Every structure is written in C-alpha cells, then in structure tokens.
Amino acid sequence: MAYFASSVKCDWSIDPNGLLENSHAIIKQAKKRFSTSKEIRTFSDEQFGLILKDSIAPDVLHQTLILRDVIEEHASQFRGHQLLALATSTVRFCSKIYFGPEVGVSQKKKVRDDVMECWLSTIQRMNQDLTGLDRTNSYCDYYPATVNLGDSRDAHLYLTENSVDAVFTSPPYPNEKDYTRTTRLESVILGFLNVKSELREMKERFLRSNTRNVYKNDKDDDYILHNTEVLKIAEEIERKRINMGKTSGFERLYHRVVRLYFGGMARHLENLKPFLKKGAMLGYVVGDQASYLQTHIPTGKILGDIAVHLGYHFVSIDLFRTRFATVTKKNMNEEVVVLKWEG
C-alpha cells in the first residue's frame, strides 16, 4: 500500500480536469449499479480474517466494492489516483478505524455511509492540488522519481553503485507495533492482500520490529554479535521475562526482536555502502523505546555505534521531539541520527 500510494503521489502528469470528469462518469455508473444490485458485495472469510474485526459496516463495504469494480472496469489513465482516493476516503470517513498510538476500531467514531460522495470529495481535493501546480516548470521532467517495492535491508537489489547523495528516513522502532495493521483494510479493499500467506510474505520483507514478524529462519542478529550493548539489553529483557513469569509465545520473543531489529539495521547500512557517493549524508529518525518489559532501549545511540563499526562517520544525534509513552508513562526522545559516508 505504501508503494502504491508513493507511486501515485509521484505522478503529477495527469490532467486534473480529466481526472474530475472521468470520476463523475464513474460515480454515475457506480450509483446505477448500486441501485440495481440484488446481491450484497462483501469480503471472503479469508479477507475478513486479515482486517480488524468490525472495522467496516456491511453496507459501506458493499458500496466500496462496487465503486472499486467500476474504477477497475474503466481502466483509465486515472485509475491509480482514483483507487488511492478510494482507499483514503473509505478509511478516513467511512470506516470505524481510528489512529492512536496503535490502530484500533472505535464504535464512537462518527462514520459516514455515503461512500461515493466521500470518494468524489477526495477526488476534488486531488484536482485542486494538481491544478495548483505550475506546469510550465515541467515537474515530471525535472524531478523524476522511481519507487521500488522491496526490502530496505537489501538495498543492493535496487540501486546502482556510487549513485546516492543522501538518505533520509524513519525506520520502524523496536516497539512491538505491527505496522501492517496501519494499512490492512485498504490493502484488502484494493486487492493487495487476500490470504494470510500474502500477509506473511509481506511481513518477511520488513525490518523485524515486533514479535508478529519474527520467523524461525531469521538471521539478521548475526550482524550485531559484536555489539555488547544490544546483547546486554536482550539478556536483561529475557531475565525480566523469566523473573516475572511471562510465558506467552510473544513474550518469549521479546529479547530476540531486539537483536533482530538492530541486526536488520546493520544489514541495511552494510548493504547500502557501495551505493553511497563520497560525502553522502544520512539521517535516520528513531525513537528510544521501553516497550519490552520497560527495558530502556537507546535506539539512536545504538544505531550510531553500529554505523561507526561499519565505517560510517558519526555526525550527531539531534533531538527531533519528546513524546509521552502511554505504556511506561514516561517521556521518550525521538532523534535524528546523522551520519556521513566518506568512502
């Protein structure tokens, strides 16, 4: 879903008035199909198993799937923008999903059931954004963008040597948050996920940051066997777990997640090196954590140490913001780890 959204948002070449005109035609056809439909459109049992329970009402889902199908049938040059608008409007206005520290379902959320009007209003905002561009500057010629769908730990599969001037990103934090839940509903609506095996395949391409995407054959922790601080934190977490009598399958993996997380970051930084130009600057927004039995994890400091061990020049750790952690009831720092590659 992130790949799809990024790809659409990097395409500024479409005609905004054409997008609006085509979308009005789709609305007309979708409303006609909705009024004559005798069968309620819904998900399969496997698809329902992928989304948060009760996150979308049956009548809303029925309208959403009809609209999706009409968009697909038109198969116009505006398809990507229209499907992204559908994902956005359905989740934001027509579902019971809310975003707090975690993604959840709220029965108190005010939900709209006019799916097609919500979608059209989102298309109209897209039209306004695209109309506001100064097209005399030929954005698409001067600022080309390529979006790759893959695993950032294996950057060598997507880049060419000595081609990167800068890296700026915010990787996942080691905080037991399942990031796939954030876009689960729209991923199923748009057909990116249909069965559990596809969800697992997606999770396997993620940096390990929670116990729900740790697998038996994971070996990223091999990259940080030298790092005594990471190993010490992992041992402390496991010792606390045993002393507290925590025996669930997820809790038994807490210490392993920490090792795999920092090992995955080391793997990313190692595989990135051949593609960085001399003098390339890197910025990683990361946050301190205490999600695993309230064991403090100084993420930025450890990441900086790992980078130095791999040959990077450590520039600074800059405070980005301080946030209040709901689990530990403490303020935690989010920081930008600034690195430089000097070759």
Steps between C-alpha positions, in 0.01 A plus 500: 500500500784739581662420165174560315427829677856624443487409131173687451619807689812518282289514183411865440455463126128427481242756390313613816187595310505165321528327838193684627297443184581130488418463871157655451433239231609224739273632774204498263561139401572387856180654635300330227656164583441555870132578446446187292722264698317201643800335666694653790869526415732395781839348585582131512554340841876509441491870418296572813766311695760755388324819610413632844168356616201733451715763331253554215120465485345259245313773308812717479709205380233419240518853355880506516541177303252612235688826456833319489377267228369784284835682532682182392264446207563850368875425510579860414824693539352631825457155658784536751382837628141379522589185693721695739213744557274201574744358755537840666133595514375158612741471792483865605127567471312171463677247724514462878879503500675758713869577541645542848828359622368186329237439235163402641125486446277757668123463527485869598655627178257695284480297179353615172316253278504707178806323364475640149462862607795467739705357214401780264591766756846341530534502120405869503780573747743313274374712209571818697850386596589407142345817358720706733822366345702734279517271198723739306787370714455143369517336844488150362800564277711679760413290803463137392435248774530124515320310775620147573296233676741294703708453812720789616738250658585390145563841344751346259211349304360839401790746475800564278850544641613846608158652429360620834557855628273482803281270706225629728250265656321392815528123538272303732584511870549189718164554668273197438290700251375296204530757221296290257188575705526867403396431140333161531144600401595692187750229402217246494257737325749565220594133470859526624424245772251215465631209707722455805790367294519834315506684833786283622691555175467874551608485864809299408620798293477728807767594748431291808351736760227296671434141596237458227761509226769282654561169324696186578764548230574869572874564529538878500632484857821355354586857397522627861668214685784743579268760656511441875239770575234335284579156641489638855156660444367179347629299797342745745162469327515121511606502865206727588261276307610192691489676838151637428371160387405624152456190286296590191645429159530870421668584830758227441601685182553844654875461542535358151316792338753744644794307354329455164400866483850637544641219287260599222608863524864388482420288196335803336797727570751237384323430171454872435871589508599423137225729371583810702699781339796635691363762738145361496294605802254274682227579752301239695207609718474247783356493848615370836278214614394316815227277357662174603438462874596868546861436406650820365633477144705806389428439132684802358819445697516131409432571133781756498740249656403236242558747217846594628594133526403464130722790392257793505597835650275596790392865472240556772183392675247784478188508714193488273231503768407359839191280516305352788500120504157373607631162618783620723351845582837657424630753250711341228730669251463476125827591333665539162821300472716688250773306318745568219661261256857598420585193295 
